[in-house]
């Protein structure tokens, strides 16, 4: 009985902390403007839509990996899947939750676009170094 | 026996723990978050000690078993004090250090008494059962304390991004472990699977602290109400 109570509390709090932690990762990128080049490539000008996420992730995979952002992208990917799950279950019954999941999915896509921008800059830096050598 | 997976996770976790100390040192956060760094140093030392015991006595030896559970209990207590130090950071302007220290000690004693009450019927290995019970209960107490701290952050509109991320990562870590312990107690037959997850969960905290120390400057600010699950 006690273990079941602890399990339920832990899972509820885990979800709360995980969502807030992911939002704190996303918040840092929300302030960053995308360059016109990345806006063209991703089709994201101001606000991103959740439907852009898969496309931006595919573009990210085309770029050389940056070890610094690999884990945060994975965390946001897990958060995005959680949001998709909520969208297809609970959000169907609660309209306000639907709007919230949509906006969060958009933030995830924007985070991925900012990561893409950094990877492009990273690849350019590497290329420039190789040219110099 | 330990396989390549277990060794790889063990090594990764130890490297990340050492990485936290390096990041904190490089970013001048060693003294500011002293108890967090003390906890990470203790984790590295314990990790090396455990490896040495495995090498000499083997993974299934009593020496390793005892060392593992006793050191784990000490590390949990160290993490509990590290969490209390985050309370001091959040309430620094209220000069509430003395009350935080008293509250921390009171809660630790109460958890120890409760753990003793649970295991006192055990005829054999009373101390070992107590140590194990204390560790598990402290994870749950730590989780509740982190939640209270998070509520305080939202209420007081704390804006320091690094501090907020440290608190949130601790919340994720405590809840992962508390849930894992609870599942192991509920499903004894499948506990080996959940035991395998424990070291993987252990990597989360040093990784997130590395990120917080390395990537986020002390001056970075954030609006905490934007992070709450329920919009405020």
Interface residues (C-beta under 8 A of the other chain):
Chain A: X3 X4 X6 X7 X9 X10 X11 X13 X14 X15 X16 X17 X18 X19 X20 X21 X23 X24 X27 X28 X68 X71 X72 X100
Chain B: X140 X143 X146 X147 X150 X161 X164 X165 X168 X169 X171 X172 X175 X176 X178 X179 X181 X182 X183 X185 X186 X207 X208 X211 X215 X216 X220 X222 X223 X226 X227 X228 X229 X231
